[in-house]
Every structure is written in structure tokens, then in C-alpha cells.
Amino acid sequence: MTSDRALVGISNLPNQRYKIVSSNGGTFTLMVCGESGLGKTTFINTLFQTTLKHVDSQRRNQPIKKTVEIDVLRAVLEEKNFSLRVNVVDTPGFGDNVNNNKSWQTIIDFIDDQHDSYMRQEQQPFRTVKFDLRVHAVLYFIRPTGHGLKPLDIETMKRISSRANLIPVIAKSDTLTAQELQDFKIRIRQVIEAQEIRIFTPPLDDSSSPDPALMEHARQLIESMPFAIIGSEEKYDNGQGQMIAARKYPWGLVEVENDSHCDFRKLRSLLLRTNLLDLILSTQKLHYEAYRKLRLEGAGSTEDPSLPTRAPARKLSHNPQFKEEENALKKYFTDQVKAEEQRFRQWEQNIVNERIRLNSDLEEVQAKVKKLEEQVRTLQLRRH
């Protein structure tokens, strides 16, 4: 029912909601996963247009570690009075060994642990402040071989897709020709469809946004998957007096933000512009609720190994860096205990020595007293 007399005021509710969201800000957690040497660090710095993570040049000269690490980077992006707390989860060491059997387990455990941690916080009496590190999007970097997906890629992507929004990307796409890249995308799509791997796709039937331009943009994003990307922290002159991020070759520049060269702009739009809220809401309503339902119902992973376990162990972390810190704390605690024990033994020895000294003094005093008593008796005998 509409009225021409006076407005009720509900039209101002979106503005109020915008003020609340603007004041509280948002949280977005992005995980990058893939083999070493695919440009994950360069892509992160290119995406956020800052040196968010430095290249670990020493790691290349070190021996390959057997375990996958979890490295969390935190930053705050501010734009138009809106702050976005960004967590970037890197997984160095993934797929670097000769035997990569269950190398995805560390990644899966981390995603499950974050869901479990958030669920436990919701069960607490005070829930005003919650630490949320649930992964909203996982970028899986595929090596540009031009042949297809490896068994490790298929198994890892299948397990990740049941827990988080999976977005496959082809790393260093400038190493393939345009035709090779197109054929490679087709092969990857065929494998994803055949293996029933669920990847994140922008919604096309969003009734709240009937804008044809947005629908067309969503179709272009879906058609571009998996995204072919390149990254570069260097800027070069494009010949028109503009400094642009690109990779320089003897035959010319490969521009990062040129849609005819790669899909970087489309991926950035998906992650940070048009579908950021979709990634966050799907994590809350789809993946987290599915995990919560399985945990509360007591469903196990015997039927489908890709699903979360019935009661996952409370794993602190598989990160060797945390393990080293834990060992250092244990050593510090052990050293403190040994020092206290040594101090106690020294104190006990001092008490024994003091007791011996006091006993010796007491014996001397008693001997003097006895001698004086004998002298007294002698004097008494002489007097009589």
C-alpha cells in the first residue's frame, strides 16, 4: 500500500545500513595455493599495488622442506572512508617434493580449523568481538604446461572446493601463445566438469541487481575462467608517456592491465570490486553453514573423504615457524625449571650447612656450659 500523505521513512534504511557497514569496515581473507615459482608473491603485490610480501630469495638456496607452511599476511586497505582488513594466506612448500602424497592436508586442516574456531566463538557467552580468519577465496595457481591438470591439482582442488570458494588461475600465462592458452583453458574446464570440481562463479540471476551491464560483466568473468594472469612489480613506459605495470621482452611489453594480454583486471574485479560481497556471503551461508551442519549432526568423512571430519583435532598449526617457536618456548621453560631446581638445591644446601654450623655452635655452648657447671661444683666442694 502506498500513501501520498507522508513518507514513513523506510527509504532511509539503506543509508543507515551503509553508515553501519562503513564504520565497522570489513574483513576479507584470501588464500593463494600452488607450486613454487608460479609468481604468487608477485601477484599479491600487483593485486594490492604495494609490496605486501617480500620475495624470499633465501628460500631458493635452502633445501626443500617436507611440510607445507602456512604464512598469514595482514593489511588494511582504506578507500573512501571504508577500511577493509585483508588477510593473505600463503602456502609455501606446496607441491615442491617428489612425493606430494596428501600435501594438501595442511591447507585443508587450516580451512577447517578456521571454521571450527569461528563456530566455537559463536558458542561463547560474549560474542561482540570475534576473530574471523575464515578463507573467503582460494586462488589455485596452475602451472602453464599447456597439457592439462596433474593428479595433485585435481585432488587438491576437489577437496578445497568443498570447503571454500575455489578460483583456478593459470600462472605466467605469457609463456603460452594465444591459441595454446585457449586450448589449455578448454582442457582445464573439461577436467573440472568431469571431476565435478565446484568453482566459484558470479551469480547471473541476481534479482537485486537487474542491471544488464552487471549481468554482462558476470558472463564475461565466467567465460574467462580459469583466469590467465601475469604479475609484475616493475613499471615501464608504454610509448604514450604512461608508466604501466608490465613484463618487458625484446619484442615488446606484456601489459598486466590489458584485457587482450591477460585476465588480471577481470580477476581483480571478481575479488575486490564486483563480487567481494558474494565471496564473503557464500562463505558464511554455504561453506561455513555446511561445516557447522556436519559438525552438529556428527556426520563423518567416511562417506565422502572430501568432507570435513566428524571431530577434527584442535591443530595449532603445521607451520614449521610456529613449531620452532614452540620448541624455543619449551626450551626456555625447561631452562627456567632447571635454573629454579638448581637454585632450590643451592638453597637446600645452604640450609644444611647452616644447620651443621648451628649444631656445632650448640655443641660448643653445651660444652662450655658443662665446663662451667663442673667449675661451680668444684667451688662448692672447696667451700664446704
C-alpha positions as CSV (number, residue, x, y, z in Angstrom):
1,M,0.0,0.0,0.0
2,T,1.4,3.4,-0.9
3,S,0.4,6.7,0.6
4,D,0.7,10.2,-0.8
5,R,0.2,11.9,2.6
6,A,3.6,11.4,4.1
7,L,6.7,9.1,3.8
8,V,7.2,6.5,6.5
9,G,10.9,6.8,6.3
10,I,12.0,3.2,5.3
11,S,13.7,4.6,2.3
12,N,16.4,5.9,4.6
13,L,17.3,2.4,5.9
14,P,19.9,1.6,3.1
15,N,21.7,4.8,4.1
16,Q,21.7,3.8,7.8
17,R,23.0,0.4,6.8
18,Y,25.7,1.9,4.7
19,K,26.8,4.1,7.7
20,I,27.0,1.0,10.0
21,V,29.0,-1.0,7.4
22,S,31.3,1.9,6.7
23,S,32.0,2.4,10.4
24,N,32.6,-1.3,11.1
25,G,34.6,-2.0,8.0
26,G,35.0,-5.4,6.5
27,T,37.3,-8.5,6.6
28,F,38.5,-10.4,3.6
29,T,40.7,-13.5,3.7
30,L,42.4,-14.6,0.5
31,M,44.5,-17.8,0.2
32,V,47.0,-18.4,-2.6
33,C,47.9,-22.0,-3.3
34,G,50.2,-23.5,-5.9
35,E,53.7,-24.8,-6.6
36,S,56.7,-22.6,-6.0
37,G,57.9,-20.4,-8.9
38,L,54.4,-19.5,-10.2
39,G,54.5,-15.9,-9.2
40,K,52.2,-16.0,-6.2
41,T,54.1,-13.3,-4.3
42,T,54.4,-11.1,-7.4
43,F,50.6,-11.4,-8.0
44,I,49.8,-10.5,-4.4
45,N,51.9,-7.3,-4.6
46,T,50.4,-6.5,-8.0
47,L,46.9,-7.0,-6.9
48,F,47.1,-4.7,-3.9
49,Q,49.5,-2.3,-5.7
50,T,52.0,-2.4,-2.8
51,T,54.8,-4.6,-1.5
52,L,52.6,-6.6,0.8
53,K,55.1,-9.5,0.8
54,H,58.8,-9.5,0.0
55,V,60.3,-12.2,-2.2
56,D,62.1,-14.8,-0.1
57,S,65.2,-15.2,-2.2
58,Q,66.9,-17.2,0.5
59,R,64.3,-20.0,0.2
60,R,65.5,-20.9,-3.2
61,N,69.0,-21.7,-1.9
62,Q,67.7,-23.7,1.0
63,P,66.8,-27.4,0.9
64,I,63.2,-28.2,0.1
65,K,61.1,-28.7,3.3
66,K,58.9,-31.7,3.6
67,T,56.0,-29.9,5.1
68,V,53.7,-27.2,3.7
69,E,53.8,-24.0,5.6
70,I,51.1,-21.5,6.4
71,D,52.1,-17.9,6.2
72,V,49.5,-15.2,7.1
73,L,49.9,-11.6,6.0
74,R,47.7,-8.8,7.3
75,A,47.0,-5.4,5.9
76,V,44.3,-2.7,6.0
77,L,43.0,-1.1,2.7
78,E,41.3,2.2,3.0
79,E,39.3,3.8,0.3
80,K,36.5,6.5,0.5
81,N,36.2,6.2,4.3
82,F,35.9,2.4,4.1
83,S,38.5,0.1,5.6
84,L,38.9,-3.5,4.6
85,R,41.1,-5.7,6.8
86,V,42.8,-8.1,4.3
87,N,44.4,-11.4,5.3
88,V,46.5,-13.1,2.7
89,V,47.3,-16.8,3.4
90,D,50.3,-18.1,1.5
91,T,51.2,-21.8,1.4
92,P,54.9,-22.1,0.6
93,G,56.2,-25.6,0.1
94,F,53.1,-27.0,-1.6
95,G,53.9,-29.4,-4.4
96,D,57.7,-29.0,-4.1
97,N,58.6,-32.5,-3.1
98,V,59.0,-35.6,-5.2
99,N,56.3,-37.4,-3.2
100,N,53.4,-35.0,-2.7
101,N,51.0,-37.5,-1.2
102,K,48.5,-35.7,1.0
103,S,50.5,-32.5,0.7
104,W,47.1,-30.7,0.6
105,Q,46.3,-31.9,4.2
106,T,47.9,-28.8,5.8
107,I,45.8,-26.5,3.6
108,I,42.5,-28.4,4.3
109,D,43.3,-28.5,8.1
110,F,43.8,-24.8,8.1
111,I,40.5,-24.1,6.4
112,D,38.6,-26.5,8.7
113,D,40.3,-25.1,11.8
114,Q,39.2,-21.5,10.9
115,H,35.5,-22.7,10.6
116,D,35.9,-24.6,13.8
117,S,37.4,-21.6,15.6
118,Y,34.6,-19.3,14.4
119,M,31.9,-21.9,15.5
120,R,33.5,-22.1,18.9
121,Q,33.5,-18.4,19.3
122,E,29.8,-18.3,18.4
123,Q,29.1,-20.7,21.2
124,Q,30.6,-18.4,23.8
125,P,28.5,-16.2,26.1
126,F,30.1,-13.0,24.8
127,R,30.2,-12.7,21.1
128,T,30.6,-9.0,20.5
129,V,34.2,-9.4,19.2
130,K,35.0,-12.5,17.1
131,F,38.3,-13.3,15.4
132,D,37.4,-14.3,11.9
133,L,40.1,-15.9,9.7
134,R,37.7,-18.0,7.5
135,V,39.0,-18.2,4.0
136,H,36.7,-16.4,1.6
137,A,38.5,-17.2,-1.7
138,V,41.3,-19.7,-2.7
139,L,43.3,-18.8,-5.8
140,Y,44.8,-22.1,-7.1
141,F,47.7,-21.4,-9.4
142,I,48.1,-23.8,-12.3
143,R,51.4,-24.3,-14.0
144,P,51.2,-23.3,-17.7
145,T,52.2,-26.6,-19.2
146,G,49.5,-26.5,-21.9
147,H,48.7,-30.2,-21.4
148,G,46.2,-30.4,-18.5
149,L,45.8,-30.7,-14.8
150,K,48.1,-33.0,-12.8
151,P,46.6,-35.5,-10.3
152,L,47.8,-33.3,-7.4
153,D,46.0,-30.4,-8.9
154,I,42.7,-32.3,-9.3
155,E,42.7,-33.9,-5.8
156,T,43.7,-30.6,-4.1
157,M,41.1,-28.5,-6.0
158,K,38.4,-31.1,-5.3
159,R,39.0,-31.0,-1.6
160,I,39.3,-27.2,-1.4
161,S,36.1,-26.7,-3.4
162,S,34.1,-28.5,-0.7
163,R,35.3,-26.0,1.9
164,A,35.9,-22.6,0.3
165,N,35.3,-20.6,-2.9
166,L,37.8,-22.0,-5.3
167,I,39.1,-19.8,-8.2
168,P,41.6,-21.5,-10.6
169,V,44.1,-19.3,-12.3
170,I,46.7,-20.0,-14.9
171,A,50.0,-18.6,-13.8
172,K,52.5,-16.9,-16.1
173,S,50.1,-17.1,-19.0
174,D,52.5,-15.0,-21.1
175,T,54.6,-18.2,-21.6
176,L,51.8,-19.6,-23.9
177,T,50.6,-18.4,-27.2
178,A,47.0,-17.2,-27.6
179,Q,45.9,-20.4,-29.2
180,E,47.8,-22.6,-26.7
181,L,46.2,-20.6,-23.9
182,Q,42.7,-21.1,-25.3
183,D,43.2,-24.8,-25.7
184,F,44.6,-25.1,-22.2
185,K,41.6,-23.3,-20.8
186,I,39.3,-25.7,-22.6
187,R,41.2,-28.8,-21.2
188,I,41.0,-27.4,-17.7
189,R,37.3,-26.7,-18.0
190,Q,36.7,-30.3,-19.2
191,V,38.6,-31.8,-16.3
192,I,36.8,-29.6,-13.8
193,E,33.5,-30.6,-15.2
194,A,34.4,-34.3,-15.4
195,Q,35.8,-34.4,-11.9
196,E,32.8,-32.4,-10.5
197,I,35.0,-29.7,-9.0
198,R,33.0,-26.8,-7.7
199,I,34.5,-23.5,-8.6
200,F,33.1,-20.1,-7.6
201,T,31.0,-18.4,-10.4
202,P,29.5,-14.9,-10.2
203,P,25.7,-15.0,-9.8
204,L,23.8,-14.3,-13.0
205,D,20.2,-14.3,-11.7
206,D,20.6,-11.7,-9.0
207,S,17.2,-10.1,-8.8
208,S,18.5,-7.3,-6.6
209,S,20.8,-6.1,-9.4
210,P,18.9,-6.3,-12.7
211,D,21.5,-4.1,-14.4
212,P,22.2,-5.6,-17.8
213,A,25.8,-4.2,-17.6
214,L,26.5,-6.2,-14.4
215,M,25.0,-9.3,-15.9
216,E,27.1,-9.0,-19.0
217,H,30.2,-8.4,-16.8
218,A,29.4,-11.6,-14.8
219,R,29.1,-13.6,-18.1
220,Q,32.5,-12.3,-19.2
221,L,34.0,-13.4,-15.9
222,I,32.5,-16.9,-16.2
223,E,33.7,-17.2,-19.8
224,S,37.2,-16.2,-18.8
225,M,37.6,-18.9,-16.2
226,P,40.2,-20.2,-15.4
227,F,41.8,-16.7,-15.4
228,A,45.0,-16.4,-17.3
229,I,47.1,-13.9,-15.3
230,I,50.6,-12.3,-15.2
231,G,52.1,-10.2,-12.5
232,S,54.8,-7.6,-12.4
233,E,56.0,-5.1,-9.8
234,E,58.0,-3.2,-12.4
235,K,56.6,-0.3,-14.5
236,Y,57.6,0.7,-18.0
237,D,56.7,3.4,-20.4
238,N,54.1,2.2,-22.9
239,G,55.2,4.6,-25.6
240,Q,52.5,7.2,-24.7
241,G,54.2,8.7,-21.7
242,Q,52.3,6.4,-19.3
243,M,54.1,4.2,-16.8
244,I,52.3,0.9,-16.6
245,A,52.8,-2.4,-14.8
246,A,54.1,-4.9,-17.4
247,R,56.7,-7.5,-18.2
248,K,59.3,-6.5,-20.7
249,Y,60.5,-8.7,-23.5
250,P,62.8,-8.0,-26.5
251,W,59.7,-7.9,-28.8
252,G,57.6,-5.6,-26.6
253,L,55.6,-5.2,-23.4
254,V,53.1,-7.6,-21.9
255,E,50.7,-5.3,-20.0
256,V,49.2,-6.5,-16.8
257,E,46.0,-4.5,-17.0
258,N,45.4,-5.1,-20.7
259,D,42.5,-7.4,-21.3
260,S,43.9,-8.5,-24.6
261,H,47.1,-9.7,-22.8
262,C,45.7,-11.4,-19.7
263,D,42.7,-11.6,-17.4
264,F,44.3,-9.7,-14.4
265,R,41.7,-6.9,-14.5
266,K,38.8,-9.4,-14.5
267,L,40.2,-11.4,-11.6
268,R,40.8,-8.2,-9.6
269,S,37.2,-7.1,-10.3
270,L,35.9,-10.5,-9.1
271,L,38.0,-10.4,-5.9
272,L,37.8,-6.8,-4.8
273,R,35.1,-4.9,-6.8
274,T,32.0,-6.6,-8.2
275,N,31.9,-9.9,-6.3
276,L,33.7,-9.2,-3.0
277,L,30.4,-9.4,-1.0
278,D,29.3,-12.5,-2.9
279,L,32.5,-14.3,-1.8
280,I,32.0,-13.2,1.8
281,L,28.3,-14.2,1.9
282,S,28.8,-17.5,0.1
283,T,31.5,-18.4,2.7
284,Q,29.1,-17.6,5.5
285,K,25.9,-19.1,4.1
286,L,27.3,-22.0,2.1
287,H,30.7,-23.3,3.3
288,Y,30.5,-22.3,6.9
289,E,26.9,-23.4,7.4
290,A,27.7,-26.8,5.6
291,Y,30.7,-27.3,8.0
292,R,28.6,-26.3,11.0
293,K,25.8,-28.6,10.0
294,L,28.2,-31.6,9.6
295,R,29.7,-30.9,13.0
296,L,26.5,-30.5,14.9
297,E,24.9,-33.6,13.2
298,G,28.0,-35.6,13.9
299,A,28.5,-36.6,10.2
300,G,31.8,-38.2,9.5
301,S,34.1,-38.2,6.5
302,T,33.7,-42.0,5.8
303,E,31.1,-41.4,3.1
304,D,33.0,-38.6,1.3
305,P,36.7,-38.1,2.1
306,S,36.5,-34.5,0.8
307,L,34.1,-33.5,3.6
308,P,35.3,-32.3,7.0
309,T,35.9,-34.9,9.6
310,R,33.5,-35.7,12.4
311,A,35.5,-34.0,15.1
312,P,38.7,-32.5,13.8
313,A,41.6,-32.4,16.2
314,R,42.5,-29.0,17.5
315,K,45.6,-28.4,15.5
316,L,47.6,-25.3,16.4
317,S,49.4,-25.2,13.1
318,H,51.6,-27.2,10.8
319,N,53.8,-24.2,10.2
320,P,57.4,-25.1,10.9
321,Q,58.0,-21.5,12.0
322,F,55.4,-22.0,14.8
323,K,57.0,-25.3,15.6
324,E,60.3,-23.6,16.1
325,E,58.7,-21.0,18.3
326,E,57.0,-23.8,20.3
327,N,60.3,-25.6,20.7
328,A,62.0,-22.4,21.7
329,L,59.3,-21.8,24.4
330,K,59.7,-25.4,25.6
331,K,63.5,-25.0,25.8
332,Y,63.0,-21.7,27.7
333,F,60.6,-23.3,30.1
334,T,62.9,-26.2,30.6
335,D,65.9,-23.9,31.3
336,Q,63.8,-21.9,33.7
337,V,62.8,-25.1,35.6
338,K,66.4,-26.3,35.7
339,A,67.5,-22.9,37.0
340,E,64.9,-23.0,39.7
341,E,65.8,-26.5,40.6
342,Q,69.5,-25.5,40.8
343,R,68.5,-22.5,43.0
344,F,66.4,-24.7,45.2
345,R,69.2,-27.3,45.6
346,Q,71.6,-24.5,46.4
347,W,69.2,-23.1,49.0
348,E,68.7,-26.5,50.4
349,Q,72.5,-27.0,50.7
350,N,72.8,-23.6,52.4
351,I,70.1,-24.7,54.9
352,V,72.0,-27.9,55.6
353,N,75.3,-26.0,56.0
354,E,73.6,-23.5,58.4
355,R,72.1,-26.3,60.4
356,I,75.5,-28.0,60.7
357,R,77.1,-24.7,61.8
358,L,74.3,-24.1,64.3
359,N,74.7,-27.7,65.7
360,S,78.4,-27.1,66.0
361,D,77.9,-23.9,67.9
362,L,75.3,-25.6,70.1
363,E,77.8,-28.3,71.0
364,E,80.4,-25.7,71.8
365,V,77.9,-23.8,74.0
366,Q,76.8,-27.0,75.7
367,A,80.5,-28.0,76.3
368,K,81.1,-24.5,77.8
369,V,78.0,-24.9,80.0
370,K,79.1,-28.3,81.2
371,K,82.6,-27.0,82.0
372,L,81.1,-24.1,83.9
373,E,78.8,-26.5,85.9
374,E,81.9,-28.6,86.8
375,Q,83.7,-25.4,88.0
376,V,80.7,-24.5,90.0
377,R,80.6,-27.9,91.7
378,T,84.3,-27.7,92.4
379,L,84.0,-24.3,94.1
380,Q,81.0,-25.6,96.1
381,L,83.1,-28.6,97.3
382,R,86.0,-26.4,98.3
383,R,83.7,-24.0,100.3
384,H,82.4,-26.9,102.4
